[in-house]
Amino acid sequence: MRVVAIIPAYNEEKTIGAVVNTLTSVEMIDRIIVVNDGSEDSTAKEVLKNSRVDLIDLLENRGKGGAVKAGLDHSSSEIVLILDADLIGLTREHVESLLEPVLNNQTPMTVGLFEKGRAATDLAQKMAPFLSGQRALQREFLQNISDLDLSRFGLEMALYNYVEMNNIDYLEVYLHDLSHVMKEEKLGVGRGLLARLKMYGEILKYIFRLRPKP
C-alpha cells in the first residue's frame, strides 16, 4: 500500500522545515505533500528547500479540513498520514509508530497522543484525545466525509464522528517527547487566545452541524 503524508500549514515557517526533513527519512512514505494554506510568511519558501516535498500553494485560507482535502485531491495513495506543521521533536520513530499498525492491517486508523513532551500539550491531549492532529488512516475515511472541505478545525471531530457512527476501532499511539508550538507562543498571549477561541468555535460549529435535524 502506498502512503502519502499530507501536512496542512498556515504561517509555520519556523517549524515546517524540520517536520518535512524528518518525513523524508521515513522509507515507508511514498509522497509528501505540504498544503500551504494561504500563509503570509515564508512557509512556502521553507518547503521548497526540500526537493522531495510537493507543495500545494492555496491563495486563500481554507482551514485544516480544506487544506487536507486539497492534498487528498492531488494524491491517490491508499494510506494517508496527517501531521501538524508546528511539531517540536518529531522523529522517524514517531512517524513509523503511527504508520505501521495501519500498514500491517492491525487497525484502520491510529491517533497519536503526546506524552512527556510538555505539560501543557500533554494535558490538552489527555482532556480531548480525539482532537489530536497526528494520525494515519485509510484513505476511504476521508473520502466518506462529504463536507471535509468545509470542516476547517472540525476535521478531527469529523473523523471521530465517522468512526463512532460506524463502530470502527482505532488505535491510540503514544508519541514520547513530542509537542507542538502553542498559539499563544506563535502569536502572543492576546492574539493567540483569540486564535484558540476561533479554533474552538469552528470545532463547536462542526459539532452542531453533525447533530441530526429534528
ZIQUI-V104140 format. One record per residue. OMEGA is omega in whole degrees, 0 to 359 (999 if undefined). D_CENTER is the distance of its C-alpha to the mean C-alpha in Angstrom with 2 decimals. Layout:
OMEGA_D_CENTER, OMEGA_D_CENTER
//
This chain:
180_20.28, 183_18.28, 172_14.71, 173_12.49, 179_9.46, 183_7.56, 174_6.30, 185_6.69, 176_9.22, 181_11.87, 182_14.75, 184_13.29, 184_16.43, 186_17.10, 187_14.14, 181_12.63, 180_15.75, 180_15.48, 183_11.93, 177_13.15, 176_16.49, 182_15.28, 180_13.55, 179_16.90, 183_18.70, 187_17.18, 183_19.74, 176_18.09, 181_15.53, 183_17.52, 178_15.59, 179_12.99, 171_11.97, 178_10.87, 179_11.04, 192_13.01, 178_12.82, 182_16.42, 178_16.39, 180_19.81, 185_19.78, 179_19.87, 182_16.23, 180_17.52, 179_20.43, 179_18.49, 184_16.46, 176_19.82, 181_21.33, 186_19.75, 181_21.56, 185_19.38, 175_16.38, 181_16.47, 169_15.83, 187_15.49, 178_16.97, 182_16.75, 180_19.78, 180_18.69, 180_15.62, 184_14.16, 187_11.39, 180_7.72, 179_9.20, 179_11.76, 178_9.86, 178_8.04, 178_11.62, 178_13.18, 180_11.56, 180_12.57, 181_15.98, 180_16.55, 179_16.10, 183_17.82, 183_16.47, 181_16.79, 181_13.79, 173_10.19, 178_7.83, 178_4.07, 173_3.71, 182_4.44, 184_7.71, 182_9.98, 177_10.22, 176_13.90, 180_15.58, 179_13.20, 176_15.68, 181_16.32, 177_17.19, 183_13.83, 181_12.31, 180_15.44, 175_15.44, 187_12.24, 189_13.68, 180_17.35, 179_17.71, 180_16.23, 180_18.30, 179_21.28, 175_21.10, 181_21.01, 178_18.30, 180_16.36, 171_13.05, 176_12.02, 183_10.13, 180_10.08, 178_12.15, 175_13.44, 179_17.18, 174_19.83, 172_17.58, 186_18.81, 185_20.55, 182_18.79, 175_15.18, 182_16.58, 181_18.45, 182_15.71, 174_13.83, 180_17.27, 183_18.02, 183_15.02, 182_13.26, 179_12.02, 180_9.76, 180_7.69, 182_3.93, 180_5.11, 171_6.81, 185_9.23, 175_11.23, 184_14.12, 185_13.88, 177_16.30, 182_14.10, 180_12.28, 182_15.72, 175_17.38, 190_15.64, 183_18.21, 181_16.84, 183_13.19, 181_13.94, 188_15.43, 182_12.97, 180_11.40, 175_9.94, 183_11.39, 182_8.73, 177_8.35, 178_12.10, 179_12.76, 178_11.52, 179_13.48, 181_16.38, 182_16.42, 179_16.85, 182_19.28, 183_21.32, 178_21.66, 181_22.31, 178_19.75, 174_19.32, 186_16.16, 174_16.08, 181_14.81, 180_14.57, 183_15.56, 186_14.24, 175_17.39, 178_17.82, 179_14.18, 174_13.27, 180_11.80, 181_13.84, 183_14.70, 180_15.46, 177_19.09, 180_19.13, 193_17.76, 189_19.98, 187_22.74, 184_23.47, 181_24.61, 179_22.08, 178_19.24, 178_20.56, 179_20.85, 179_17.26, 178_16.27, 177_18.78, 178_17.52, 179_14.01, 178_15.88, 179_18.16, 177_15.64, 180_14.46, 179_18.18, 180_19.06, 178_16.87, 179_18.38, 178_21.79, 182_21.16, 183_20.51, 180_23.89, 179_26.65, 181_29.29, 999_32.74
//
